[in-house]
Amino acid sequence: MTEEITDLSQTPYFPVEWIKSHPRKVEEILSGLSIEEQAKCVLSLPPVLQTKLLVLCEDAVEVTQSIPAEEIYNLVKEVGKEDSLLVLSIVSADQLQYMFDLEWWQGDKFQPERAMEWLELLDQCDDPQTLEWFMSEDFDQKVMLLQSSIKVFKHDEMTDSYEGVEGLEHYSPDGVYDIFFKVKEAKVLQKLFHLLAERDLPILHSLLEAVIWYPLTITVEKSYQWRLSRTAEKGIPDFEEAIGVYSSLNPESLKQEVPTLDSFSDGRFRFSPQYPLAQANPSLFFSQCVQNLGTGERLDTIRWELVCLANKVLVADKCDPSHQEIRQKAMRKVLGYVNIGLELGASGDPQKGPGLLHQLWIQSLFQVGFEQLKQIRSQASLFLKQNGAYIENFISSGDKEKLGALVLSFPQVAEKREEGAPVLWRDLESLDDIRVVNKFFERWTFYVRLSKQSLGLDEKTLQSKWGGFAFPETGKLELLTLVTTAFARHTLFKTLSCEPLPASAAKSFLDIVFLSGIFRDEGRICDEDKLSSFEQALLDTPMAWTELDRELLRELLMQCVANLEEQFGQLDLSKAVHWQFTQGLLIA
């Protein structure tokens, strides 16, 4: 994570570098700003610098509590809980509740271990809002939390059984109720009970009575319903509503006026979370259009729409929103699908894009983008249905993975990485990605036709493997190896066949196909005339060649040549060839 910012246009009060180099100057400048201006300064920075700037704010509590809960939660997740203790110690009870609603639940299942981890973390803060939250939060949630962590008894005829408390730590806040801790975070809860007893003893007694008598299942269900109500107000819908984000676009939605800030923001200064656009790839068409949108209310509402869309995706995909990597992936997915929809709607014209952003809901653009992905998935499924059993005989492992990634519910493409690095998959995010996928389909559709009609490879022949071959030792056929072998047979025998070569014939082919070099250790290159002859032989086969077919054939032959030169160009062909260390020819 970078801590540097090169664009200082959103931080007009001081250079960002001063946060590190001249903190006292920054502190002095902040003291002369209003709460709103200080908050805007904080929001203009990446999370790591947000925390550093809050330290310098004299009004840090007010500034922090004026920032949207979504932004504060993203800050904590980006920086890490342990490095966010200052922020956690000054957030409001409502901001804290927002974090708890996302952290304490996975779907409709309460996660007591997570809840206790958070209480223990907050106990490390100076004067945290935990007690205020505990005083104000709905009764059922407090009871649910306590039922998962303590057993409660008292000396009377109905509640003095004291069963199952052997070995559990004991505590009594008032000499009436006996509390036994089922969790290791006993000191945190003891401290909380002590504060509650000092603040409002009747509330503490009501809670302890509820822990004794409330049915656990009903309490959890009520707590979950309260949680759904709160999260719905924050733009996190239930599953039935969220899954609608993947439905086909209703044309009537295009007639709806875009939302206003009143649809989202209810804070003191109507701030919008900044992190959605901060996570957008600057090279995306959408990012360029946003830059041309100008400042104003529409930009703020777009940020809110992206937050709500990402929430819908998290719920619809049944993801755990407490994992930052998953949250970032969901936002990237949203930004990608929106970008595809916008790029299509504006025909790639950055002058038209801002106009569409002013006119359309972001979810409409998302659905347009997702429609393109559904078409890709259908295309991939149909291709596999028609050709899967056939190409299984010779498709490379890499292309097989690429094809498999396109039939997923949400098609993915491989992230460009350095050679040798593990493959990472990502959601499609641009029309360029779609063009790459379409090119992939075109290429493999051509490969199927070439293999069947020009090389005469039917399934029976491929599965028999001509009685077997010695090399490659893996025993796995690949298209490049088959075509290169056909090249060798045509060069030697003027026939089009992929049947494995005797080792002596393969060596003769290498002697013929490489041009003689001036120096012995010089890498040799293939004879273009031999390649052109093979190419023409293929073009003479009755395959109804199109211009695209010719381009794809030339591309495939260039791959064969590159592989030949890499695998065999440095070999001393006057000596025996160790075929087991090479790839590219079928050797009988």
N, C-alpha and C positions, 0 to 999 in steps of 0.2 A: 504493500500500500504506500503510495507516494504521499509525502507531506508538503510537496511544493506545488504552487499554483503559478502558472505563467500569465494567465489572463486575470488582470486585477481590476477589470472594469466594474465588477460587482462589489468591490471593496474600496469605496472612494475615500474612506476616512484615514487610511494609513496603508503603507506597503505591507503585504502579508509577511514578508521576512522579519518585520519588526516583532512579531509575536515571539520569535526566538531571540533575535539579536537585541531588541530594545523593549523588553516587556514593560518597564516602568513608563515609557512614553505611551505605549498602547493603553496601559491602565489609566493614565491621565486623560487621554483622548476619550476613552469610553465613559469616564466619569462625567463628561460634558454632553453626552448623548442621551436621548430619551430611551425608555425601555424598548420601544418599538425599533428605534434605530440600532440599538445594541443587538436585539434579536435578529434583525436583518443581517448584521455583520456576521453573527454566528451561523446563520443559515447559508451564507454565501460560501462557506468553507467546507472542505471534506471533513469527515467525522473526527479524525485524529486531531486536526487543528481546532475543531469545534470545542473539544474538551479543554484544550490549552487556553482558548480565548475565554471560556466561561470562568476559568480560574482567575482571570484578570478583571472580571466584571464585578464592580462593587455591588450591583443589584443582581447577583447571579441567580438568586432564588426566583425573583420576579421574571427575569429573562428566560430562565429555563421553563418555568411554568406557563409562559406565553407561547411556547413553541408547540406545534401539533404533536400529540402523543405518538403518531406514526413516525415522525422524524426522530423523536427521542429514542424510540425503540430501535430504529435502524442504527442510530449512533451507538447504542449499547451493544448491539449485535456485531457491528463492524469493529469496534474497538475492543470488545471483550468485557464481560461482566466485572472481572477483577480490576480492570483498568478504568472502570466507569463508576467507581465508588463515590466520587465527588458528585457526579450527576445523579446517581441513585439516591444520594442523601438529601437532595433538594427538589426532586420531582414532586408533583402534586399527587394526591391520593387517586385522582382520576387517571393520571398518566401511569401510575403504578398498577392500577386495576387493568388497564389496557395490556400491560406486559403480562400480568398474571393470567388474563384470559387467553393469551396465545401460548404461554409457557406451561400452564398447568394442565392443559387438556391435549389429548391426541384423538381427534375425531370426537366421539361422545364418551371417551374414557378418561376419567380423572387420573392424573399421574401424581400420586402423593410424594414420591421421591423427589420429583422436580420442585414441588411446592416447598418442601422442607429445605432443599438446596437454596432456593431463593430467600427464604426467611433467614437462613444462616448467613447468606451473603449480606442481606440488609442489616443484619446485626453488627457487621463490621463498619457500617457507615456512622458518621457523626450525626446524631439526632435525626434518624430517618423518619419517613412518614408512615412506617408500618402500623403504629398504634392508631393514627388517624384513619388509615385505611380500615383497620380492624374495627374501629368504632362505627364507621359509616357503611361498611359493606353489608350486603343482604345476609340475613341471619342464617339461611340454609347453607350458604357457602362456608361460613365460619364453622358451622356444626360439622359439615362434611370434612373439612380439613382436620378438625380435632378428633373426629371419630377414627380417622386413619392413623392417628399418631398417639392417642392416649386411651387408657381405660379409667373410668371414674366410678368411685363407690363412696358411700357415706354410711354412718352408723344409724340405720333404722331397720325396720323389719322387712323391707322390700329390696333394699339396695346394698346389703352388707354381705353378699356372698363371697366377694374377694377371690373369685376363681381366676386362675391363669395369670397371676401376677408374680409368680416366683421368678426371681432374678431381675425383675424390672425396677428401674429407679423410681423412688417414691418422692412425692412432694405434696404439701398441703398449703394452699394460699391463706386459709382462714381457720384451720382446725376443724372445719365441718366436712369438707370434701377431701377425699384421698385420691390423688392423681398418680397413675402409674404410666410411665413413658414407654411406648412401643418402638420409639425411634431413638437414634443416637443424638439427635439435635435437642436434647433435653434442656440445656441451659437457655437456648433461644426461647423456648416455650415458657420456661419458668420466669424468665424476665418479662415476657409478654403478660403472663398471668399476674405477676406482681404489679405491673403498671395498670392493668385493668382493675385490680382490687383497689388501688389508690384512686383511680379515676372514677369508676362507676361499679361498685360491688354488685348491685342488682343485675347488671348486664352479665357479669362473670357468672353469677349463680344461675341465670337463665341459660347461658351457654352450657354449663356443666350438667344441668338437668336434661337439656336436649341431647347431649352426648349419651346420657344414660338411656333415655326413653325413645328417641326418634328412630324409626326403622331406617336402616342404612340405605337400602335401595331407593326408597322414596326420597330421602334427603339428597342423594346424588342426582336423581332425575330432576328434582326441583332446581338444584344448583345449575344443572346443565341448561335448563330452560331460561334461567336468569342470564346465564352466560350468552346464550343465543340472542336474547333480547339486547344485551349490551353491544355485542359484536355487530349485530345488524345495524345498529345506529352508527357504527363506525365503518360501514360499507363492507362488512364480511357476511355474506348471505348464507343461508342453509344450502344443503346440497341440491335440492330440487330447483332452487333459483339459480345457483351457480352453474349447473350443467347447461343452462340455456345459452351460455356464452359460446358454446360449440354448435348451436343450431344454425340453420341457414338464415341469411339476412332477410328480414321482413322489409319489403320495399317501403312500407308505410313509415318505418323508422327513419328513413331518409328525409321525411318531411318534418320531423320533430325539430324544434329549435334547440340549439346547443344549450347545455346547462349553464347556470350562473354560479357564482361563489356561494350564494345562499343555499344551493342544493347540497353543499358539502361543509363549508367552514362555519363553525359556531364559536371560534375562539375570540379572544379579546381584540386581536389585530387582523383576523381573517387571513392568517398566513396559510400557505400551502406547503406540503412536504417537498423538499428540493431533491431528494435522493433519486426519484424515478428518472428524471432527465439527466442527472449526474451519472447514472449507470448506462445511458444510451451511448452506443458506439458513434463517435463523431462522424464516421464515414457513411453512416446510413442516410438515405434520402430523407427520411423523417427528421433526423437531427439537423440537416441543412435547412429544411423547411421551417423548423421551429426557430432557428436562428433568424430567419427572415420574417418571422411572425411579429416581432417587436414585443415590447413589454406590455403588460396590461392584464386585465381580468381573464381573458381567454387563455393566456399562458398558465395562469394559476389553476384554472379549471381543468386544463389538460393534465396537469400534474395530479390533481385529485382523481381524474378519470383513470389515469394509469394505475394509481394505488388501488382503486376499486376493482379494476380489471385483473390486476395481479392477485388480489384477494379471491376473486371468483375462480381464477385458474388454480390456486392452491386448494380451494375447497373442492372444486370439480375433479381435480386430479388426485384427491385424497392424500395430499401431502401434509407433512408436519411443518407448520409455519414457524416453529421455534428454531429450525436449522437455517442459519444464514445462507449457506450454500444453496439450499433448496429455494429460499426466498429470492436470491439473486437469479437463479435459473428461471424461476417463474417470471420475474420481471423481464429478463432477456427474451423469453418466449413471447411475452406480450409485445415488447418493443419490435421484435422481428415480424410478427404477424401484422401488426399495425403498419409497419414500414412497407410490407408487401402490398397491403391494401391501398395505402396512400400512393405508392409508386404506380400501381395499376390505374388508380383513379385519375392521377395527374399525368398519365402517359410518360412518366419520367421527367416531366418539366418542372424544375424547381420554382418557376414563376407561378405555376398553377397550384402547387402544393399548399402554400399558406392559405389560399382561398378556400380550399377544401377543409382545412383544419378549422377555419372560422365557421364553416357551414355544417359539418357533420360531427356526430358523436364519435368518440374514439372507438367505442365498442363496434360500431358499424364497420369501421376500417379493419378492425381485428377480425370480424366475421368474413369480410371479403378475402382477407389474407388466408384465413383458415380454409376457405373454400378451395383455394389453390392447392393446399396441402391434401385435402380430401381427394382431389382429382389425381394427384401424384400417387397417393396410396392405392386408388382404384386401378391406375395404370400399372403399377408395380404388381398388384395382385393378379391382374389379368395376364400380364407377361409371364409370371411364375406358373399360373395355371396352364398356359399354353406351351411353355418351353422349359419349365423347371426341371422335369425329369431328364430332358435332353442335355441341357447345359450343365447339369450336375456332373457330367462326365469330364468336363474340361474347363470349368470356370475356375479362376484363381481364387485363393482364399480371401484376398483383399476385396475383389469385386463381389464375391459371395456375401461378405459382411455388408458392403455398400447396398446391395440389393435387399438384404434382410432388413436393413435400417429403414428402407423406404416403405415397407409394409407394416411398420409399427402404427399404432393408433395416431401417433404424431411423428411423421417421417423426420428423419435426421440425416445429416451429412457429416462427413469427417472434418474435423477442424484441421486447418493447415498447420503442420508441425515440422520441426526439423527432422531430417532423415534419421531413422533409428529410434525416434521418440515414440512412446506408446500412443496408439490412436485414441483421440478424444472425440466424442460425438456431440453434436449440438443441433438445436432446432434451426430450420431454415429461417433466414431473416432478410432476404432480398430477392429481387428478380434475377440477379446474377446467379444466386443459388439454384433457382428454378431452372434457369438456362443450363446450368451444369448438369442437373438431374436429367433434363430432357435430352441433353447430348449423350448422357450415359445410356439412356434407353435406346436412342438412335444407334449408338455404337453396338449394343448387344443384339438389337434386332438385325442389324447388318451381319454380325458375327454368325448368328443362327442361319441366315440365308446363305452366307458364304460357305459355312461348314457343310450344309446339306447339299447345296446345288453346285458348288464349284469344287469342293474337296471330296464329295461323295461320302460324307461321314454320317451314316445312320446310327441309331441307338444300338443296334445289334453289333455293329462293327466296333463301336467305341467301348461297349461293355466287354467284348471279347478281348480287346487290346491285342488283336492279331496273334494270340497265343502267348503273349507276355513279352516283356523287354527287361533288359538288365539295368539300364540307366535312363532317366534318373532313378536312384535307388528308392526314392519314396514310393514309386509305383503310381504316382498321381499324374494324370495327363493335365496339361494346360494348353490353352489355345495357342500361345506364343510358341511353345515347343512343337505343336502339331504343324503350324504354318511354316516354321523354320525347317522342319523335316521334309515337308512338301517342297520347299525351296531347294533343298539338297537333292531330292529325287528328280526334280525337274532339271536341275543343272547336270546331273549325272546321266539320267536315263530318258529325259524329255517326256516324263509322265507326271501326272498330278495324283500323288498318293501320299498318305501320311504314315504308311507302314514303316515300322522301325528299320533302321539301317544296320547292316553289319559294321563292326568297328572299322574294318579296312575301307569300306565305302565312305563312311563318315569322314575318315581322315583324308581320303582322296578329294572329297567335297571341299574341305578346308584348304587343301593345297590349291584348288582351282579358284575358289571364290575370293580369296584374298589377293590383292595386288602385291607384287614384290616391293619391299621397302629398300631404301638405300643402306640403312644401318640394321644390323642384326637385332638389336634390342629395341628397335623402333616399333611402336604399335602399328599393326597393319590395318588397312581399311578394305571394305568390301568392293568388289568390282561392280560398278553401277550398271554396266552392260548386262551382266548376269542377272542382276536384280530386275532390270527393265524387261528382260526376256521372260522371267517368271511372272512379272506383273501382267504382261500382255497375254500370257497363256491363261491366266485367271480371267482377264477381261474378255477373252474369247469364249469362255464358258457361257451357256445359255441361262443367264440370271437376270435379264432385263435391267441392266445396270443404269442407275441414275447418277447425276453429278455428285450427289452426296455420297453414294456408294463408292465412287472413284476416290473422293477425298478420304473416306474412312479406310479404304484399302491402302492408300499411300501412307497414311498414318500408321497402320498396322505393320506394313513392311518396314517402315523406318524404325519401329520398335524392334523388329527382328534383327535388322542390321546393327542397331546399337547393342543388342544383347550378344550378337555374334562377336562383335569387336571387343566387347568387354570380357566375355568368357574365353575367347579363343585367340584374340588378336596378339597376345603376348607370348603364346606358346611356341616352343621350338618344335616344329612339326617333323623335324628329322629324327626326333626321338619318340618313344612311346607316349601316347596321350593317356593320362589317368582320368578316364571319363567320369569316375565317381566324384571328382571335384569340380565338375562343370555342370551347367544347366543350359538347355537350349536345343538339344538334339535327342531324339529317341534312338537308343542304341540297343540292338538285339543281343 
